[in-house]
Amino acid sequence: MAPLLAAAVPDGTQVSTRFVSRPGFVESLTAREATILTLILGGATNREAARSLGISPRTVEFHRANIMQKSGARNLAELMLMTLGGSIQLHSP
């Protein structure tokens, strides 16, 4: 599968790129991490996810940090792109 272009530079300026892909990271998640990932990607805040699972927001933050580490994503936007599947090419400023 060819990489998807996540951003375009209309003026043709050269920028460095980075491929966001960690195949199999979803399979490395625990059941709780997978549930929290689903809630977060669905737009839930840490507090909303915690409320729906009956746990503290701090516990959600702990699981979310584990998800970010396992995925290698630098932020939530990258994590969302990674879950779309395949390699996604990002432009760095």
Long-range contacts (C-beta under 8 A, 24 or more apart in sequence): 1-86, 1-87, 3-86, 3-87, 3-88, 3-89, 4-84, 4-86, 4-87, 4-88, 4-89, 5-89, 6-81, 6-88, 6-89, 6-90, 6-91, 7-90, 7-91, 9-91, 15-91, 15-92, 15-93, 16-91, 16-92, 17-89, 17-90, 17-91, 17-92, 18-89, 18-90, 18-92, 19-87, 19-88, 19-89, 19-90, 20-72, 20-73, 20-78, 20-81, 20-82, 20-87, 20-88, 20-89, 20-90, 21-82, 21-86, 21-87, 21-88, 22-70, 22-71, 22-72, 22-73, 22-82, 25-70, 25-71, 25-72, 25-82, 26-83, 28-70, 29-67, 29-70, 30-63, 30-66, 32-63, 33-63, 33-66, 33-67, 33-70, 36-60, 36-63, 36-64, 36-67, 37-67, 37-79, 37-83, 40-64, 40-67, 40-76, 41-79, 41-80, 41-83
